[in-house]
Amino acid sequence: MDEREKLRKFRELDDAFAQALREMDGDSRSASNPSEEPAARADFEMRVQGLMDEYALSQTCVYKMLSTLLEHKKIL
């Protein structure tokens, strides 16, 4: 896989993560239909798992990264 493809996948994951954060914050405008949330979550989880596999990241590593991002967001 070339670097452009990796960047595209990362941007997609970043967008999905931002969407998930908005939903966690209760921004109802970001979720058009509550019945779609489980499907969106499953898609997000599959994409995260794919990137974890591709970059050989452990669940612990990803958890620490996401926790740090969430904590940083609380500070801002």
Order of alpha helices (4+ residues) and beta strands (2+ residues): alpha-alpha-alpha
